[in-house]
Protein backbone atom coordinates (compact mmCIF):
# COMPACT_ATOMS: atom_id res chain seq x y z
CA UNK A 1 0.00 0.00 0.00
CA UNK A 2 1.34 3.40 -0.97
CA UNK A 3 0.65 6.39 1.18
CA UNK A 4 0.36 9.77 -0.48
CA UNK A 5 -0.48 12.86 1.55
CA UNK A 6 -0.26 16.10 -0.38
CA UNK A 7 -0.24 19.06 1.95
CA UNK A 8 1.52 21.41 -0.43
CA UNK A 9 1.28 21.69 -4.22
CA UNK A 10 3.24 24.81 -5.17
CA UNK A 11 4.27 25.70 -8.71
CA UNK A 12 7.93 25.15 -9.52
CA UNK A 13 8.41 28.82 -10.35
CA UNK A 14 7.64 29.72 -6.74
CA UNK A 15 10.74 27.82 -5.62
CA UNK A 16 13.00 29.81 -7.93
CA UNK A 17 11.50 33.13 -6.88
CA UNK A 18 11.65 32.46 -3.15
CA UNK A 19 15.14 31.04 -3.29
CA UNK A 20 16.40 34.02 -5.31
CA UNK A 21 14.91 36.49 -2.83
CA UNK A 22 16.36 34.56 0.08
CA UNK A 23 19.81 34.32 -1.48
CA UNK A 24 19.95 38.05 -2.26
CA UNK A 25 18.76 38.97 1.23
CA UNK A 26 21.21 36.58 2.86
CA UNK A 27 24.21 37.93 0.93
CA UNK A 28 23.15 41.51 1.64
CA UNK A 29 22.69 40.90 5.35
CA UNK A 30 25.96 39.00 5.82
CA UNK A 31 27.85 41.63 3.82
CA UNK A 32 26.35 44.49 5.80
CA UNK A 33 26.98 42.84 9.16
CA UNK A 34 30.54 41.64 8.60
CA UNK A 35 31.87 44.42 6.37
CA UNK A 36 29.96 47.54 7.35
CA UNK A 37 28.90 46.49 10.83
CA UNK A 38 25.29 47.47 10.22
CA UNK A 39 23.18 47.19 13.37
CA UNK A 40 19.61 47.76 14.42
CA UNK A 41 16.54 47.58 12.24
CA UNK A 42 18.27 47.22 8.81
CA UNK A 43 20.13 44.12 9.91
CA UNK A 44 17.03 42.62 11.51
CA UNK A 45 15.03 43.20 8.34
CA UNK A 46 17.74 41.76 6.11
CA UNK A 47 18.27 38.66 8.21
CA UNK A 48 14.54 38.23 8.68
CA UNK A 49 13.88 38.43 4.94
CA UNK A 50 16.66 35.95 4.24
CA UNK A 51 15.49 33.47 6.84
CA UNK A 52 11.83 33.74 5.89
CA UNK A 53 12.46 33.29 2.18
CA UNK A 54 14.81 30.34 2.61
CA UNK A 55 12.56 28.61 5.13
CA UNK A 56 9.54 29.05 2.90
CA UNK A 57 11.49 27.61 -0.01
CA UNK A 58 12.52 24.50 1.88
CA UNK A 59 9.26 23.88 3.72
CA UNK A 60 7.08 24.71 0.72
CA UNK A 61 8.84 22.34 -1.63
CA UNK A 62 9.88 19.59 0.79
CA UNK A 63 7.71 19.83 3.91
CA UNK A 64 8.70 16.39 5.23
CA UNK A 65 12.41 16.62 4.44
CA UNK A 66 12.64 20.02 6.11
CA UNK A 67 11.66 18.47 9.45
CA UNK A 68 15.00 16.63 9.47
CA UNK A 69 16.44 20.06 10.31
CA UNK A 70 14.47 20.44 13.53
CA UNK A 71 17.69 20.47 15.64
CA UNK A 72 18.65 23.76 13.96
CA UNK A 73 15.76 25.33 15.87
CA UNK A 74 17.68 25.08 19.16
CA UNK A 75 19.60 28.20 18.11
CA UNK A 76 16.93 30.95 18.52
CA UNK A 77 16.19 32.23 22.03
CA UNK A 78 12.93 31.61 23.85
CA UNK A 79 9.74 33.33 22.81
CA UNK A 80 6.99 33.39 25.44
CA UNK A 81 9.11 30.92 27.48
CA UNK A 82 9.05 28.32 24.68
CA UNK A 83 11.84 27.26 22.34
CA UNK A 84 11.27 26.88 18.61
CA UNK A 85 12.21 23.20 18.50
CA UNK A 86 9.62 22.44 21.20
CA UNK A 87 6.90 24.11 19.14
CA UNK A 88 7.69 21.88 16.14
CA UNK A 89 8.64 18.49 17.60
CA UNK A 90 5.60 18.04 19.84
CA UNK A 91 2.98 18.57 17.09
CA UNK A 92 5.10 16.32 14.87
CA UNK A 93 4.79 13.52 17.41
CA UNK A 94 1.02 14.01 17.55
CA UNK A 95 0.87 13.90 13.74
CA UNK A 96 2.88 10.65 13.65
CA UNK A 97 0.64 9.03 16.26
CA UNK A 98 -2.50 10.10 14.40
CA UNK A 99 -1.08 8.98 11.08
CA UNK A 100 0.11 5.66 12.49
CA UNK A 101 -3.32 4.98 14.00
CA UNK A 102 -5.10 5.91 10.78
CA UNK A 103 -2.85 3.69 8.64
CA UNK A 104 -2.62 0.92 11.24
CA UNK A 105 1.18 1.15 11.42
CA UNK A 106 1.98 -0.93 14.48
CA UNK A 107 5.67 0.00 14.48
CA UNK A 108 4.76 3.61 15.27
CA UNK A 109 3.45 2.51 18.68
CA UNK A 110 5.94 -0.28 19.47
CA UNK A 111 8.69 0.86 21.84
CA UNK A 112 12.27 -0.31 21.76
CA UNK A 113 13.76 -1.43 25.13
CA UNK A 114 15.90 1.74 25.03
CA UNK A 115 12.77 3.87 24.88
CA UNK A 116 11.05 1.83 27.59
CA UNK A 117 13.89 2.27 30.06
CA UNK A 118 14.14 6.00 29.33
CA UNK A 119 10.38 6.27 29.86
CA UNK A 120 10.74 4.51 33.22
CA UNK A 121 13.51 6.95 34.16
CA UNK A 122 11.19 9.82 33.25
CA UNK A 123 8.32 8.26 35.23
CA UNK A 124 10.46 7.95 38.35
CA UNK A 125 11.46 11.60 38.02
CA UNK A 126 7.79 12.56 37.72
CA UNK A 127 6.88 10.41 40.73
CA UNK A 128 9.22 12.54 42.85
CA UNK A 129 6.54 15.26 42.79
CA UNK A 130 5.18 13.81 46.04
CA UNK A 131 8.21 14.99 48.03
CA UNK A 132 9.63 17.96 46.09
CA UNK A 133 9.73 21.42 47.66
CA UNK A 134 10.09 23.63 44.59
CA UNK A 135 7.39 22.46 42.16
CA UNK A 136 8.42 25.01 39.50
CA UNK A 137 11.94 23.59 39.28
CA UNK A 138 10.45 20.10 39.22
CA UNK A 139 8.13 21.04 36.35
CA UNK A 140 11.05 22.52 34.39
CA UNK A 141 12.98 19.27 34.84
CA UNK A 142 9.99 17.23 33.68
CA UNK A 143 9.76 19.42 30.59
CA UNK A 144 13.40 18.75 29.69
CA UNK A 145 13.20 14.98 30.19
CA UNK A 146 9.92 14.69 28.28
CA UNK A 147 11.33 16.68 25.38
CA UNK A 148 14.38 14.40 25.30
CA UNK A 149 12.22 11.26 25.15
CA UNK A 150 10.08 12.77 22.38
CA UNK A 151 13.23 13.69 20.42
CA UNK A 152 14.46 10.08 20.59
CA UNK A 153 11.03 8.72 19.59
CA UNK A 154 10.45 11.12 16.70
CA UNK A 155 13.94 10.98 15.15
CA UNK A 156 13.97 7.18 15.27
CA UNK A 157 10.70 6.90 13.36
CA UNK A 158 11.04 9.89 11.05
CA UNK A 159 13.68 7.89 9.14
CA UNK A 160 10.68 5.96 7.76
CA UNK A 161 9.19 9.06 6.17
CA UNK A 162 12.23 10.55 4.43
CA UNK A 163 15.64 9.39 3.17
CA UNK A 164 17.37 8.71 6.50
CA UNK A 165 20.69 10.35 5.65
CA UNK A 166 18.93 13.71 5.74
CA UNK A 167 18.60 13.48 9.51
CA UNK A 168 22.40 13.28 9.71
CA UNK A 169 22.61 16.31 7.42
CA UNK A 170 20.30 18.14 9.83
CA UNK A 171 22.67 17.39 12.72
CA UNK A 172 25.59 18.77 10.70
CA UNK A 173 23.60 21.87 9.74
CA UNK A 174 22.87 22.50 13.42
CA UNK A 175 26.58 22.82 14.12
CA UNK A 176 27.00 25.32 11.29
CA UNK A 177 24.03 27.48 12.28
CA UNK A 178 24.95 27.41 15.97
CA UNK A 179 28.50 28.51 15.14
CA UNK A 180 27.28 31.30 12.87
CA UNK A 181 24.87 32.53 15.56
CA UNK A 182 27.69 32.73 18.10
CA UNK A 183 29.95 34.52 15.63
CA UNK A 184 27.20 37.04 14.87
CA UNK A 185 26.84 37.65 18.60
CA UNK A 186 30.60 38.09 18.95
CA UNK A 187 30.66 40.60 16.07
CA UNK A 188 27.83 42.64 17.59
CA UNK A 189 29.61 42.60 20.96
CA UNK A 190 32.83 43.93 19.44
CA UNK A 191 34.94 40.80 19.90
CA UNK A 192 36.81 41.23 16.62
CA UNK A 193 37.37 44.97 16.93
CA UNK A 194 38.90 45.06 20.41
CA UNK A 195 41.22 43.11 22.68
CA UNK A 196 39.39 40.12 24.14
CA UNK A 197 39.27 39.89 27.94
CA UNK A 198 38.29 37.00 30.16
CA UNK A 199 34.94 38.54 31.13
CA UNK A 200 34.03 38.94 27.43
CA UNK A 201 34.03 35.25 26.64
CA UNK A 202 30.63 34.79 28.28
CA UNK A 203 28.92 37.92 27.01
CA UNK A 204 30.20 37.56 23.45
CA UNK A 205 28.85 33.99 23.18
CA UNK A 206 25.57 34.49 25.05
CA UNK A 207 22.62 33.36 22.90
CA UNK A 208 20.06 33.95 25.60
CA UNK A 209 19.95 30.33 26.74
CA UNK A 210 23.64 29.46 27.09
CA UNK A 211 27.17 30.73 26.61
CA UNK A 212 30.88 29.83 26.48
CA UNK A 213 31.35 26.36 28.01
CA UNK A 214 27.78 25.21 27.29
CA UNK A 215 28.03 26.30 23.65
CA UNK A 216 31.39 24.52 23.37
CA UNK A 217 29.85 21.36 24.88
CA UNK A 218 27.06 21.41 22.28
CA UNK A 219 29.54 21.85 19.43
CA UNK A 220 31.73 18.99 20.62
CA UNK A 221 28.61 16.84 20.87
CA UNK A 222 27.92 17.56 17.19
CA UNK A 223 31.53 17.46 15.98
CA UNK A 224 31.92 13.69 15.34
CA UNK A 225 28.91 13.77 13.02
CA UNK A 226 30.21 16.92 11.33
CA UNK A 227 33.61 15.35 10.63
CA UNK A 228 32.06 12.05 9.55
CA UNK A 229 29.78 13.83 7.08
CA UNK A 230 32.66 15.92 5.75
CA UNK A 231 34.80 12.84 5.12
CA UNK A 232 32.42 10.10 4.02
CA UNK A 233 28.96 11.45 3.12
CA UNK A 234 27.74 10.77 -0.41
CA UNK A 235 25.58 13.88 -0.47
CA UNK A 236 27.33 17.02 -1.71
CA UNK A 237 25.27 19.14 0.69
CA UNK A 238 26.36 17.00 3.65
CA UNK A 239 30.03 17.16 2.68
CA UNK A 240 29.89 20.91 2.17
CA UNK A 241 28.20 21.54 5.52
CA UNK A 242 30.69 19.24 7.23
CA UNK A 243 33.72 20.95 5.71
CA UNK A 244 32.31 24.36 6.69
CA UNK A 245 31.39 23.17 10.18
CA UNK A 246 34.88 21.97 11.18
CA UNK A 247 36.70 25.34 11.11
CA UNK A 248 33.60 27.16 12.38
CA UNK A 249 33.54 24.88 15.44
CA UNK A 250 37.22 25.54 16.09
CA UNK A 251 36.68 29.27 15.78
CA UNK A 252 33.70 29.36 18.17
CA UNK A 253 35.47 27.18 20.74
CA UNK A 254 38.33 29.67 20.59
CA UNK A 255 36.00 32.64 21.01
CA UNK A 256 34.38 30.89 23.98
CA UNK A 257 37.88 30.23 25.38
CA UNK A 258 36.68 26.86 26.61
CA UNK A 259 39.57 24.74 27.82
CA UNK A 260 37.63 21.50 27.86
CA UNK A 261 35.99 22.30 24.53
CA UNK A 262 39.31 23.02 22.84
CA UNK A 263 40.92 19.82 24.14
CA UNK A 264 37.90 17.75 23.09
CA UNK A 265 37.84 19.40 19.65
CA UNK A 266 41.46 18.45 18.99
CA UNK A 267 40.96 14.93 20.39
CA UNK A 268 37.83 14.35 18.30
CA UNK A 269 39.52 15.59 15.13
CA UNK A 270 42.55 13.35 15.63
CA UNK A 271 40.41 10.32 16.48
CA UNK A 272 38.19 10.74 13.43
CA UNK A 273 41.12 11.30 11.09
CA UNK A 274 43.02 8.19 12.14
CA UNK A 275 40.03 5.89 12.59
CA UNK A 276 38.14 6.74 9.41
CA UNK A 277 38.76 6.61 5.71
CA UNK A 278 39.45 10.20 4.80
CA UNK A 279 39.93 11.95 1.52
CA UNK A 280 43.32 13.63 1.59
CA UNK A 281 42.10 16.98 0.28
CA UNK A 282 39.55 17.22 3.09
CA UNK A 283 42.32 16.71 5.63
CA UNK A 284 44.63 19.26 4.00
CA UNK A 285 41.88 21.87 3.83
CA UNK A 286 40.08 21.39 7.15
CA UNK A 287 42.81 20.35 9.59
CA UNK A 288 45.17 23.33 9.09
CA UNK A 289 42.23 25.72 9.22
CA UNK A 290 40.94 24.24 12.47
CA UNK A 291 44.37 24.20 14.13
CA UNK A 292 45.13 27.75 12.97
CA UNK A 293 41.83 29.04 14.31
CA UNK A 294 42.41 27.35 17.67
CA UNK A 295 45.95 28.69 18.07
CA UNK A 296 45.97 31.93 16.06
CA UNK A 297 42.33 32.91 15.62
CA UNK A 298 40.29 35.52 17.49
CA UNK A 299 40.55 34.85 21.19
CA UNK A 300 43.36 32.30 20.83
CA UNK A 301 45.60 34.33 23.12
CA UNK A 302 42.87 34.39 25.77
CA UNK A 303 42.26 30.65 25.36
CA UNK A 304 45.94 29.79 25.78
CA UNK A 305 46.25 32.12 28.76
CA UNK A 306 43.41 30.26 30.53
CA UNK A 307 45.68 27.19 30.68
CA UNK A 308 48.40 29.25 32.40
CA UNK A 309 46.54 31.73 34.60
CA UNK A 310 46.33 30.82 38.29
CA UNK A 311 43.06 32.75 38.54
CA UNK A 312 41.46 30.80 35.70
CA UNK A 313 42.78 27.47 36.99
CA UNK A 314 40.96 28.18 40.24
CA UNK A 315 37.76 27.04 38.53
CA UNK A 316 39.29 23.55 38.34
CA UNK A 317 40.03 23.54 42.06
CA UNK A 318 36.59 24.86 43.04
CA UNK A 319 34.97 21.89 41.33
CA UNK A 320 36.40 19.59 43.98
CA UNK A 321 34.63 21.62 46.67
CA UNK A 322 31.42 21.54 44.63
CA UNK A 323 31.64 17.75 44.22
CA UNK A 324 32.27 17.38 47.97
CA UNK A 325 29.14 19.38 48.78
CA UNK A 326 27.15 17.42 46.19
CA UNK A 327 28.30 14.15 47.73
CA UNK A 328 27.03 15.27 51.15
CA UNK A 329 23.70 15.94 49.47
CA UNK A 330 23.69 12.39 48.05
CA UNK A 331 24.31 10.88 51.48
CA UNK A 332 21.72 13.10 53.16
CA UNK A 333 18.84 12.12 50.85
CA UNK A 334 19.78 8.49 50.13
CA UNK A 335 17.97 6.34 48.97
CA UNK A 336 14.85 8.36 48.10
CA UNK A 337 16.53 11.38 46.57
CA UNK A 338 15.95 15.10 46.80
CA UNK A 339 13.61 15.20 43.80
CA UNK A 340 14.05 16.18 40.16
CA UNK A 341 15.78 19.55 39.73
CA UNK A 342 15.44 20.29 43.46
CA UNK A 343 19.14 20.97 43.94
CA UNK A 344 18.70 24.53 42.65
CA UNK A 345 16.39 25.44 45.50
CA UNK A 346 17.87 23.39 48.32
CA UNK A 347 19.36 25.60 51.09
CA UNK A 348 22.81 24.05 51.43
CA UNK A 349 26.29 25.10 50.36
CA UNK A 350 25.50 24.56 46.67
CA UNK A 351 22.06 26.21 46.59
CA UNK A 352 21.73 27.62 43.03
CA UNK A 353 25.11 26.24 41.90
CA UNK A 354 25.10 23.18 39.60
CA UNK A 355 26.94 20.06 40.74
CA UNK A 356 29.18 20.14 37.62
CA UNK A 357 28.87 16.36 37.57
CA UNK A 358 25.69 14.82 36.21
CA UNK A 359 26.25 11.54 38.06
CA UNK A 360 26.19 13.40 41.36
CA UNK A 361 23.12 15.30 40.18
CA UNK A 362 21.26 12.06 39.40
CA UNK A 363 22.38 10.41 42.65
CA UNK A 364 21.32 13.38 44.79
CA UNK A 365 17.99 14.07 43.05
CA UNK A 366 16.81 10.63 41.85
CA UNK A 367 18.99 8.48 44.08
CA UNK A 368 19.24 4.69 43.77
CA UNK A 369 16.30 4.05 41.41
CA UNK A 370 17.35 6.90 39.12
CA UNK A 371 20.96 5.69 38.97
CA UNK A 372 19.94 2.11 38.14
CA UNK A 373 17.59 3.21 35.37
CA UNK A 374 20.09 5.67 33.89
CA UNK A 375 22.89 3.10 33.88
CA UNK A 376 20.54 0.59 32.25
CA UNK A 377 19.65 3.15 29.58
CA UNK A 378 23.32 3.86 28.85
CA UNK A 379 24.16 0.14 28.63
CA UNK A 380 21.34 -0.50 26.16
CA UNK A 381 22.33 2.53 24.09
CA UNK A 382 25.98 1.52 23.96
CA UNK A 383 25.14 -2.06 22.99
CA UNK A 384 23.13 -0.71 20.08
CA UNK A 385 25.97 1.65 19.15
CA UNK A 386 28.42 -1.26 19.09
CA UNK A 387 26.06 -3.12 16.76
CA UNK A 388 25.97 -0.11 14.45
CA UNK A 389 29.76 0.25 14.54
CA UNK A 390 30.38 -3.46 13.79
CA UNK A 391 27.99 -3.76 10.86
CA UNK A 392 29.76 -3.40 7.47
CA UNK A 393 27.05 -1.09 6.12
CA UNK A 394 27.23 1.35 9.03
CA UNK A 395 30.77 0.98 10.39
CA UNK A 396 32.11 4.50 9.73
CA UNK A 397 29.08 6.34 11.04
CA UNK A 398 28.92 3.90 13.95
CA UNK A 399 32.42 4.95 14.97
CA UNK A 400 31.32 8.58 14.94
CA UNK A 401 28.33 7.69 17.14
CA UNK A 402 30.56 5.67 19.46
CA UNK A 403 32.83 8.71 19.88
CA UNK A 404 29.78 10.90 20.49
CA UNK A 405 28.67 8.58 23.30
CA UNK A 406 32.00 8.85 25.11
CA UNK A 407 32.13 12.62 24.62
CA UNK A 408 28.78 12.79 26.41
CA UNK A 409 30.10 10.71 29.30
CA UNK A 410 33.29 12.73 29.61
CA UNK A 411 31.60 16.10 29.42
CA UNK A 412 28.95 15.25 31.99
CA UNK A 413 31.63 14.60 34.62
CA UNK A 414 32.80 18.22 34.60
CA UNK A 415 29.93 20.32 33.24
CA UNK A 416 26.13 20.43 33.70
CA UNK A 417 25.35 19.20 30.18
CA UNK A 418 23.10 16.14 29.86
CA UNK A 419 20.03 17.69 31.46
CA UNK A 420 20.30 21.07 29.77
CA UNK A 421 17.34 21.85 27.50
CA UNK A 422 19.34 22.00 24.28
CA UNK A 423 21.87 19.30 25.18
CA UNK A 424 19.22 16.79 26.25
CA UNK A 425 17.25 17.35 23.04
CA UNK A 426 20.29 17.11 20.75
CA UNK A 427 21.70 14.06 22.51
CA UNK A 428 18.45 12.09 22.19
CA UNK A 429 17.83 13.31 18.64
CA UNK A 430 21.30 12.10 17.61
CA UNK A 431 20.71 8.66 19.13
CA UNK A 432 17.31 8.33 17.45
CA UNK A 433 18.52 9.60 14.08
CA UNK A 434 21.51 7.23 13.99
CA UNK A 435 19.53 4.20 15.15
CA UNK A 436 16.79 4.82 12.60
CA UNK A 437 19.35 5.50 9.87
CA UNK A 438 21.28 2.34 10.71
CA UNK A 439 18.20 0.15 10.49
CA UNK A 440 17.43 1.51 7.05
CA UNK A 441 21.00 0.81 5.95
CA UNK A 442 20.81 -2.74 7.30
CA UNK A 443 17.64 -3.36 5.37
CA UNK A 444 19.18 -2.06 2.16
CA UNK A 445 22.32 -4.15 2.65
CA UNK A 446 20.24 -7.35 2.54
CA UNK A 447 19.09 -10.07 4.92
CA UNK A 448 22.43 -11.86 4.73
CA UNK A 449 24.38 -9.11 6.44
CA UNK A 450 26.98 -9.94 9.06
CA UNK A 451 24.91 -8.59 11.94
CA UNK A 452 21.15 -9.30 11.97
CA UNK A 453 18.77 -6.38 12.35
CA UNK A 454 17.21 -6.36 15.83
CA UNK A 455 13.50 -6.02 16.36
CA UNK A 456 12.72 -2.36 16.94
CA UNK A 457 9.88 0.09 16.48
CA UNK A 458 11.29 1.40 13.23
CA UNK A 459 11.97 -1.95 11.56
CA UNK A 460 9.34 -1.73 8.86
CA UNK A 461 9.17 -0.77 5.24
CA UNK A 462 9.33 2.95 4.68
CA UNK A 463 6.52 5.25 3.73
CA UNK A 464 6.39 7.14 0.45
CA UNK A 465 5.42 10.78 0.86
CA UNK A 466 5.42 13.56 -1.73
CA UNK A 467 8.88 14.94 -2.32
CA UNK A 468 10.60 11.94 -0.69
CA UNK A 469 12.16 8.70 -1.78
CA UNK A 470 11.38 6.73 1.30
CA UNK A 471 9.81 3.73 -0.41
CA UNK A 472 6.43 2.12 0.02
CA UNK A 473 4.32 1.85 3.14
CA UNK A 474 3.66 -1.16 5.28
CA UNK A 475 0.32 -1.71 6.89
CA UNK A 476 1.93 -3.13 10.02
N, C-alpha and C positions, 0 to 999 in steps of 0.2 A: 504494500500500500504506500502510495506516495502522498506526502503531505505538502500542501501548497497554500500558504497564507500570504496574501498580498496586501500589505498595509500601505505601501507607497508605490505609486506608478508615475514617476516624474518623467518628463521628456528628457532625452539625452542632452539637448542644448542647455538645459538648466544646469547640468553639471559643469559644463564649460564656463558658463557665465559666472556661477558662484565661485568656482575655483579661481578664475581670473581675478575677480574682485578680492578674494581672500589673499591671493599671492601678492597683489599690488599693495594692499593694506599692510600685510606682514612686512614686506621689504621696507615700506615707508616708515613703519613704526620702529623697526629695529635700527634703521639708519638714523632716524631722528634721536632715538634714545642713546645709542652708542657713540655717534659722531657729534651730534649737536647738544646732547644732554637735555633734550626737551622734557619738561615735566608738566604736571598738572593735567588740565582737561584735554589738550591736544593728544597727549600720549595715551590717555585713557580711551579716547575716541578711536585712535588708530589701532590700538591693541584690541579693543572691543570689536571693531569692524572685522579685523583679521580673524579673530577667534570665531565670531559668529558665522562668517562666510565659510570658513574651513569646516566647522562643525556641521553646518547645514549640508555642505557638499558630501561629507562622509556619511552622515546619518540618513540623508535623503536617498542616496544611491544604494548604500549597503547598511540598512538599519540593524541587521543581526551581527554583521562583522564588526561594526563600530562598538558593540558592547564588549568586545574583547579588550578594549582600551579603558575599561572602567577604572583600573588602578591609577590611571593618569589623573583622575578626579580627586586624588588625595591632596593634590598641590594647592588648590584654592583654600582660603580661610573659611571659617564658619560663616553661615548666614542664618540668622534666627536660631543660633545654637545647633545647627545641623550642617554636616559636611556633605559635599556634593555626591561623593561615592555612596553615602548612605541613602540618599534620595533615589538613586538609580538601582542599587543592587537589591533593595527590599522589594520594590514592585516587580523586578525581574524574577525573583523567587516566586512571588505570587503568580505571575504569568506562567512560569514553568509548571507549577503545581496544577493550575487550572488546565493548561494544555495537556499535561500528562494524564489527568483524569478524563478529559474529553476524548483523548485518543487511546485510552486504556494502555498507557505505557508504564508497565509495572516497574521498570528499572528507575523511573523518576522517583519512586517512593521507597525503593529498597535502599537500606543504609549499609555502607561498608563498616566493618568492625572499627576502623579508625574513627569514623563519624559517630558511632555509637559511644565509644569511650569518651570522645570530646563532649558529646551531649551529656553524658553522666557527670563529667567534670563541671560543666555549666550548671547542671541541676543541683549539684552539691553547693556550688557558690550561691545559687538562688536560695537554697534552703537555709543558708546562714542568716536570712532576713529575721529569723525569730530571735536572734541574740545580738544583732548589730545595734550600734548607738547612733551612728550618722547615716540615716536612710538615704540621703542625697548621694553621698559617696558610694554607697552600696548600689544604688540605681545606675550611677555612671559606670561602675564596674560591670554590672549586668549588661549594659548597652554594649560595651566593648567586646565582651565574650560572645554575646549573641551575634554581633556583626562578624566576628571571626569565624564562627561556625557557619553562618550563611555564606561567607566568602568561599570557604572550602566546598560547601555543597553546590553552590552555583557554578564555580569554575570547573569542578569535576564533570558536571553534566553538560555545561555549555559546549564542550568539545564535540557533543553529538549534533549540534545545530550548525556549526561552522567548521571550516578546515582548522584542525586543532593547533597547527603551528602559529596561527594568528594570536592565540593567547600568549604565546611566548614573545611574539613581537610586541604585544601590549605591555608586557613586563619591561622589555627593553626601552620602549617609548617612555615609560614612567620615569626611568632614570634620566633620560634626556630632558624631559620637561621639568623635573624637579631641579636638576642642575641649572637649567636656564632661569628658573624662577629665583633661585638663590643668587645667581649672578646679577639679575635685574635688580634685586634688592640691594646687593653690594654696590652697584653703580649708583643707585639713587641715594645711598648713604654716604657716598664719597670715598669708598674704599680704594678705588684706583687713582684718585686724584690727590690723596694725602699719604701720610706715613701711618701704616696700620699700627694700632696699639692693642694691648691685650683685651681691654674692655670692649673694643670694637668687634671682636670676633663673634660675639653673641648678637649685638644689635644689627650687624651687617648681614646676618644669615637668618634673622627672625622672620618667619613666614606667617606669624600669628598663632601657630599651633606647635611650633618647635624651632629650635635653633642649634647651631654649632654641633655638639656631640650627637644629638638626636638625628639631625640631618645626615651626618656622616655615617651613623649606624644604618639608616635607611639605604643610603647609597651602597654601602658594603654588602647589605643584604641582596641588593639587585645586581651587584657587579659580576658574580659568576655567570648569570644568565646573559648579561651584556657581552661579556668576553666570548662566551660560547656562541652566541648569535653572530658576533663579528667574525669568528673564525670558521664556523662550520655551516651556518644557515644557507639554505638553497635560495631563499627569497632575497632579492636585491634590496628590498626595503629593510629587511631585518639586518642584513650585513651593514648597510649604510648607517642605520640607527646605532648598531653596536660599535662601529668604528668611531662615530661621533661621541658616543656615550663614554668611552674609555678616558680620553683626555679631559672631558668635561667633569667627570667624577674626580679625577686627580686635582683639577683646578679648584673645585668646590671644597674638597677635603682640606686643601691648602688654605683657602680663605677662612674656613671654619677653624683652622689651626688645631685640628683634633689629632692628638697623639695616637690614640688607639685606632682611629679611622685611617690615618696615614700608614701605620704599620700593617693593618689588615689589607689595605689596598695593594701595597707592594707584595704581601704574601699571597694574596689571591691571584694577582697577575702572574707571579712566578709559577705558582702551582698550575694554573690553567695553561700556561705556555709549555711547560715540560710534560704535562700529562695528556695533552690533547694534540691532535693533528692540526697543525697551523700552517696557513699559507705564509710564506716568507715575507711577502710584501706587507701583509697586515702587521706582522711583528715589527718590521723596520719603520713603518709609519706610526703605529700606535705607541709602542714601547718607549721610544725616545721622547715623544711628546708628553707622555704621562710622567716619566721621570723628570723631565725638564720642568714641568709645571709644579711638581712636588718640591723640587729643590731650588728652582729659580723663579717660579711664578709669583703672582701677587700674594703677599702674605707668607712666602716661604721663609723669610727671615724670622718672622714671628713664630712660625711653626717650629723651626729648628731651635729657637731660643727657649721654647717651652720644655724641651728635653734637657736644658741646661740650667734654667732658672730654679733657684731654691724655693722661691715663692710659688711658682707653678707646680713644682713637684710636691708641694704640701698637700695638694688635692689627692695624691696617691696615699699619703700617710693618713689623711682624715678618713679615708674609706675603711681603714682597719677599726677606727673608733665607731664608725657607723655600723659595720658588721657586728661588732661586739654588742652594741645596743640592740640591734635587730635580733641577735641570738637570745638575749635576755627576754625579749618579747616572745620568742618561740617557746621558751621554757615556761614562761608565765601562763600562756594560754593553751598549752598542750593538754589533751589531744584534740580539744574541740576547735580551737582556732579563734582568732579575734573577729573574723568575718570579712567578707570580700571588701577590699578597698578601705578598710577601717583604720589602717595604719596612719592615714593622713589626718585623722581627727583624734587619735589616741594621745592623751596627755602624758607622754614620757619624754625621754631625751631626744627622740627622733621627731616626734610631732608631725610637722608638715614635710619633713625631709624624707626622700625615697630611700629604700634600703640599699640601692645600688647593687643588688644581687637578687635576681628574681627567684632563686631557690629559697632564700630566706624570706622573701615576700610571700611565697606560697605556703611555706611552713608556718609562718606566723599568722596568716589570715585564714588559710584553709586546712592547715594542720595535717594530721596523718592521712585522712581520707583524700584530701586534695593532692598530697604528694604521691600517693599510690596511683591515683587516676592519671596524674600528669606523666609520671614515669611510664605507665602502661601506654599512654598515647604516644610518647616519644619512641618507645620500643617498636610499636606497630608501624609508625611512620618510617623509622629507619630500616626496618625489614623490607618495607615496600620500596624504599629508595635503593637498597642493595639489589633488589630484583630488577629494578629499572637499569641500574648501572651494569649489571651482568648480562643483560639481554643484548645480543648482537645489534638489534635494530635501534636500540636506545642507549647504547653504551656511553657515547660522548656527552649527551645531555644529562644522563644519569650521574656522571662524574661531577658535572656542574651543580646538580641538585644535592649531591652528597656533600660537596664543599659548602653549599648554602646552609645545610643542616648544621654543620660544625661551626660555621660563623655565628649562627643563632645561639648555639650553646656557649660559645666563648664570650660573645658580647653580653649575654644576659648575666654573666658573673661579675661584671664591672659597671654596667649601666642599666637603668630602668627602661628596658626596650620591649620585651615580649608583650607586655600588657598595655603598651601605648596604643592609642586609637589607630594611628596610621600603621604602626609596625605590626600589630596583631592582624589587621586586615590584609596587608601585603604578604605576611608570612603564610597565612592560610590560603590566600589566593594562589600563591606560588605552588604550594603543595597540591592543591586541587587541579591547577592547570597542568602541571607536569604529570600527575597520575592519570588524568583524562587523556592527555596527549600520548602518553606511553601506551595506554590500552589500545588506542587507535593505531599506533605504529605496530603493535604486536599483531593485531588483526590483519593488517595489510601485509605483514611479513609471512603470513601463512600459519596453518595449524601445526606444522612440523617444526616450529621454532625451538631453539634450545631450552627456553624457559617457558612453561605453559602459562597462559593468561589466567590469573586468579578470578574467581567469581567476585564481582563488584557491581555497584549500582549502575555504572556506566557501560558495562559490557553488553552492548546491544548494537544492532545496526543503526547507522546514523540517519538523521532526518534531513530531507531535502527541503530547503527553504529558498525563496527567491533571492537571487544574488549570491548564493552559496554553492559549494560543491561538496556538500556533506554526505551525499549518497541517498539511499532510500530509507523509508521509515520502517520500523518494526512495530507490530501491534502489541508485543509484550516482550 
